[in-house]
Amino acid sequence: MLTLRRLLFTAWLYLSMPVYAVGLSPALLMSHRPAMGVIKLWAKGVLFGLRWIMGVKVEFRGLEANRPAGAGLVAGKHQSMLDVVAPFTVLDDPCFVMKKELMPLPFFGWFAWKTGMIPVDRAGHAKALKDMVRHARDRLAHGRQILIFPEGTRTLPGADPDYKPGVAALYREVDAPCYPVATNSGLCWPAKGIAFNPGVVVYEYLPPIPPGLKRAAFMAAVKDALEPASNALLQEAANSDRASSKARF
């Protein structure tokens, strides 16, 4: 039964992209807001399918106190593709820093371009960083929330972190507060493959890191925020699983 549910959700996820993109493609000819509305609608559809097909509930914490109301950096722990989808359901105008190679992709790339996502050429080094900062300043000037994953790629829950310098360079150059977001998403949505598992995914928005810190201090602050909070969410899920197991016997 679990295998069937995984296959059904995978179909729901990947078929929904062209359905929304083609069915609502006139939004590409309109302004930024209608195109962003399509992405948000799709993201809500993904979470709906995740809940009712896979039995995965997505919970957001700390939004009342720590959600950016306007411009700001959002630095998230990255364990699954869900980390890219979920922010569109709770943030006003999110903007991802993403691989340049994704921009030409049908549907996904079209809406990414229309909504002003920030493409990064990972092989571009100094020029890539300069371009990223230029785009980021423009997006922040329009009151958007820029999302970046400090580790640069998806990691397994509980794995040793490997933070890349890009987030510090961006933080230094744009002079904006940084909002860390902890998660345990990898427990229910794997970094690779379709081995989805029922459970509760939590995204915890943590107190913002103010602008102006030196590089080393900022990187330490990001790590000290994300790692303990994400590990606590993993432990919370483990305790819940043990309690459920005891209740069944």
N, C-alpha and C positions, 0 to 999 in steps of 0.2 A: 504493500500500500504506500509506504514512504517513497519508494522509487517512482510510482505512478504520479504521486503529488509533485515530486521534483521535476518530472518531465512536463507535467501540465503547467507548472509555474514557469519553467524555462520557455515554453511556447508562449505563455502569456507575456513574458518580459520582452522577448525578441520580436514577436509579431506586433506587439503594441507600438513599437517605434515607427514602422512604416504606416501603420493604420492612422496614428495621430498625425504624423508628418505629412502624409498625402491628403488625408481627409481635411486637415486644417492648414494646408499649404498656402491658401490666400493670405495667411498671417505674414508670410515672408515678403509680401508686397506692401505691408502696412508698416507702422512705426515699431519701435522697440517693444513697447508694452504688450501688444497683441502676441508677438512672437514669444516673449517671456511667459505669457499666459498659457501658451500651448505647452511649453516645457513643464510648467507647474502642474497643469492638468494631467500630463503624462506621468509625472512623478507621483501624484496622488493615486493614479491608477495602479502604478507599480506597488505602492504600499498597500492598496486595497487587495490586490492579488496575493501579495505576500502574506497578508493576514488571513484571508479566507481560503486560500489554496494550501499554503505551507504552514499555517498556524503560527506565524511569526508576528508578534506585536511589537511595534516601534514606539518607544517612549522617549519624550524629550524632557530634560530637566534643566533648570536654571534659566529658562527663557525670560521669565519675568524680570530677573535682576541683571542678566548678563547677555541678552541678545542685543547685538548692535542695532540701534535705531536708525543709524545713517551710515556714513562712510566708516570703514574699518577693515582690518585684516582679520581673517578667520583661519586659524591654524589647527587643523584636525588630525587626530590619530587616524591612520589609514589601514584598514584591514579588509575591506571589501568594496565592490562596486556600489553597494548601498550607500557608502559614504559620499558618493557623487550625486546620488539621487535625492536622499533625504533632505539636504539643505533647501532644496527648491520648495519644500512644503512649509517651511517656517521662516525663511528670510525674505525680506521685501524684494531685493534686486541683486541676487547673488551673481558673482562673476568668477569663473574658475580659471586658474592658471593651468593650461593643458598642453599636451604634446602637439606640436605643429602637424605631425603626421595624421592626426585625427580630423583636421579641418576639411580635407577634400572628401571625406566619407559622405555618401548620400544620406539624407535625412538628418543624421546626427550633426555632421559638419555644417550643413546649411543653416540649421537653427543656431549652432554655436557661433557662426559668423554673424548672423543677423542680430544676435543678442550681445555681441561684443565681448565674447570670451577672449582670454589672453593666450595666444599661441606662443609656445617656447620651442626654439630649435635647440635640443640638448647638445648638439654638436657645435653650436655657435659660440660657446664660451663667453668671452667678454661682450661681444656684440649682442648675443642672446640676452644677457643680463641687462644691457643698456636698453634694449627694445622692451623687455619685460617691465622695467621701471617706468619707461615712458608711457606705456599703455596703462600701467597701474595708476599713475598719477592722474591720467585722464579719467579713468573709471571712478577713482575716489572723488574727483572734482564734481562728478555727477551723483555723488551720494551713494555709491554702490558698495557692496560688501565683497571683498576679494578673498576667495578661498584658495588656500594652498596647503599641501601636505608636506610638513617638514622632512619626512623620511623619503619623499620623492616617489615611493612605490608602495604597493600593498605588502604588509607583513603579517605573519602568523600571530594570533593572540598570545601574548606573553613572551614573544621573541625579543632578544636584545635589540634595542633601538639603534638606528644608524641615521642620525640627523644630518641633513645636507645643509650647506651654507647659504643656499638660495633664499631661504626665508629670512635670514638675518640681513642679507643685502637688501632685500625688498623692504623690510622693516626700517632699516636705517635711512633709505633714500626717500621713502614716502612720508615719514614722520607721522604715523597714525597709530592708534592703539591696536593691540593684537588680542583677539579673543580665542583662547584655546578651547578645543572641543574634544573631550574624552569619549571613548566608545568601547563596546565589546562586540561590535558587529560581526567579527570574524567567527564567532561561535555559531551563528545561524546562517551566515552567507560566506562561503569560503573565498579565499583570495583567488583561487582558480577552480574551475570545474563547476559542477552543479550539485554538489553534496550539501544542499540546503538542509537545515535542521529546525524543527519547531522550537520556539522559545521566546525570550524577550530581548530585543535589542534596545540598548539605552544610548542616547546621545546626551551628554552632560555638558552644558555650556558653563564654562568656568569664569571667574572674575578676570576682567581684561588686564593685560600687561600695558602699562602706560608707555607712551612714546618717549624716546630720548635715552634709552639705556645703551651702554656700550655693547659691542657685539657679544663678548663672552658672557656678560651678565644677562643679556637677552636670551641667548641660547640656553643658558642654565635655567632661566625662568620658564621657558617653554617646556623644557624637559621635565623640570620639577613639577609643573602643572599637569602635563599630559600623562606621564608614566604612572605616578601613584594613583591618580583618579581612574585611569583605564584599568590598572591592575585590581583596584577595588571593585570595579564593575565585573571583572572576570570572577573574582572571589565571591561576589554577591550571587552571580549566576550559578556557581558551583555549589554554594550553600543551599540555594533554592532547589537545585536538582537533588541534592542529598535529602532534603526535607520531603520532596515529592516521592522519592524512592521509599523512605521510611513509612510514609502515609499509605503506600500501596500494600505494605506487608504487615 
